[in-house]
Amino acid sequence: MLHERAPVPATLLLTRPAPAAERFLAELEAALGRPVPAVLSPLIDIRPLSYTPLVDGDLILTSANAVSALDPQDRIAGRTAWCVGASTARAARDAGFHAQNADGDAEALIALIAAHRPTQPLVHLHGRHLREDIAARLRDLGFSADSRVIYDQISCPLSSTAQSLLASEKPVVLPVFSPRSAALLADAAPFAAPIHAVAISAAAAAPLAPCQPASMTIADHPDSAAMLRATCRILQSAD
């Protein structure tokens, strides 16, 4: 007599920095209404760097990590912060800033600033690894804009638990939030596990090719909310 094998539930693998990974997992579980089997293995460790406080001007923020790394002297209530997306804007508001949300990517942020024509000097606060020189783009448009590195993004290896998961035959749902995280994953490939990747953008999806994902989903908007929706769908279909 033949017995059908019960489907193996998918395991979520989160490689974001720990606070963001924990927050995303909690949001997923709340959205799904159930616990989600998960392995957290941050591939990047955020380390604040010392810098000279800015004194005045508007801030440009492309990551909530920049808010956490701010010098206390730069946490001026009501200061304008031009933010790339909802998560960054939420962190900026929580820190007391007047957050302007571009609700998109670097191009959307530049367009938002260009449309509002702020008269204050602009300073982009960012990590050591930078994809888009937003300050240079704004200077080309006639704005007074500078940039400042205020945190480092140290690469970390996959944990032994994550390596064991990826070496198994169990399905893995893998949200990827940046091209750099995707490239670090690709460096550790190939993997035996069937990987169902969820990328925040086409740029984040492209480096995953060496991982040979069983499926690839690109979020319909480059933000955490769209990643949450897409990951929920894939978790439900992969179970």
QUIPE-V979869 format. One record per helix or strand of 2 or more residues. SS is the DSSP state (H for helix, E for strand). FROM is the first residue (numbers start at 0). LEN is the number of residues. Records with the same first field share a line. If there is no record, write none. Layout:
SS = FROM-LEN + FROM-LEN
This chain:
E = 10-4 + 37-3 + 43-5 + 57-4 + 79-4 + 97-4 + 121-6 + 144-11 + 171-5 + 194-5 + 214-4
H = 17-15 + 63-6 + 71-3 + 85-9 + 105-11 + 133-7 + 159-8 + 178-10 + 201-10 + 223-15
